[in-house]
Amino acid sequence: MVPVNRPPRLDPPRVRRRPVPAFKRWFGRGKRRAGYYRLRDGLRNRLREPGFRRALRSTDVFLVGHPKSGNTWLAYMLAVFLSDDREGGVNLYNVGDYVPFVHGRDHEIAAWGHLPDPRVFRNEYPRYPHRYPGTVYLVRDPRAVLVSFWHMFATMFDDHETTLSRFVNGYLSGGTPFDAWHRHLRRWDRQVATALQRVEDGERVCVVRYEDLVADREGALRRVAHFVGVLPAGDVPAGTSEGLSRSVARGSFEAMRELERRRGAEAYAGRARGDGRFIRRGQAEGWRDEMDPADAARIEAAFGPVMERAGYLV
């Protein structure tokens, strides 16, 4: 079965989402503090793990990373390469047909039995990471992550009142908007520390820095494709080299911006129109133009040791 090249849906008019009532926020915080969600998710994970293990293949690779770390960017280039897409059938709207996302629902890989080996899945909320045959972990400077995440939040919810400073504060404290939106997301420092520890423990994990993707897109994609098992070591056959070059070219930010303009983007389907764009700047140091130094300092204070391990503080 070949993945379906779905036409993009037209997004509805932007409508401000109603705020969550105060009593619901209070009740939700109480449930989190009491450990309700942790217990519930733990039970679900135990019940679903056998199905996940039955559907798992030894060649499967999981693309993991904090939101706004380049996950969709790398997934798009991999989708073009894995499918040998010469006609432009893969785009930012249907990329999930080729590199499916199973965020927090690992057992749903069972629905993708028609994909050929090796399969690559995206998962921002991995449930059984130590079961993964291979993991590509994307890491990006958390200061840049939070700026991009803030823009995404503003676009998805048409929210132009929440400042970046308030957004950073909510992220660090677990308050608004993260007491409702992405409430199960692990903080950047905890995610990255776990990935680095898995590398030290000898697990099959390939850590890729967003900044390396920006600096050398082809080199980073070669490394990932070799890890996935679709690119041989040493000399690359002519046909494979052509496919790699095609994927790299289509992964430029100029090409992806134009593609999003024409076909849309999966993350914003049915949510926002107008000035918001999923593909924004693609700059490694762009956060310096938008983030107040005091907010950057708060992030550095909270994530300092892990930022040092990942090479973001010297």
Secondary structure, 3 states (H helix, E strand, C coil): CCCCCCCCCCCCCCCCCCCCCHHHHHHHHHHHHCCHHHHHHHHHHHHHHHHHHHHCCCCCEEEEECCCCCHHHHHHHHHHHHCCCCCCCCCCCCHHHCCCECCCCHHHHHHHCCCCCCCEEECCCCCCHHHCCCEEEEECCHHHHHHHHHHHHHHHHCCCCCCHHHHHHHHHHCCCCCCCCCCCCCCHHHHHHHHHHHHHCCCCEEEEEHHHHHHCHHHHHHHHHHHHCCCCCCCCCHHHHHHHHHHHHHCCHHHHHHHHHHHCCHHHCCCCCCCCCCCCCCCCCHHHHCCCHHHHHHHHHHHHHHHHHHCCCC
